[in-house]
């Protein structure tokens, strides 16, 4: 027996078992026969009566509907670990543009320090509540 013959026998046996597990009990058992085509490819021949054919079609249609309705599976890497969803870049918030150049501070030792923005006076917005006054507290006394 050739390797292709053995593979065809195994394929037919596996398909028989899967069909038996997936299909409801039928009056006649579907016939699955091993077959090696002219190119030497292991194959199977299936013979189904009308009841078995309808049961197989219903099973396949149900699975197709499940795939179409089900949410997409979470993406996984080749090693099976979860791929986190991509985060869209943050959108710019409505912040007034800085007026004037950004001044780079230099420490007394000549090392660069943090860049500081020039002071911009708060703007009054019509209809808004405006800035909240600072509250005095014993921890931070007023000066």
Steps between C-alpha positions, in 0.01 A plus 500: 500500500644838400532803723220674304273199559565512875434878505173450308388230746578727797323794333185292439502371859544850645222641281266216598558575870452875456177453306370255760572755777360803312186360333188389685430125500384403149315193372790420267864572567683713240752298306858630501746309280875558468622592155838589345466712186722474191743759637547284813310737731313335791127572460158369607177419323178589683162341442205659679130427477256794496460512879875501563555762227234729654644454849852583376374808311309624810812454715720689253244780458473541877876529538515753216237715674692476829818623330317792339326606822780429747733785591843469344739288700763680702821528307773265619872481434664185360586392857132534603535815712239775479566800275370818668265710289662784314449834671417786267731799531372752755301780346601857559289666766374854466784683673587856406821522302803630687556864430864571453805278477577217737797599711758237582642546845865431573619410847786697662730208416431542127291182477169512315196517724134447428342716229258750647214675332449873557217594735167544323229686686175303540232598254145579604241284330152649469240300688759292688556487872856623468794393713430370848653713777765330709383394842708571806607200697712450811742292298558770238452840667430804283797736452 
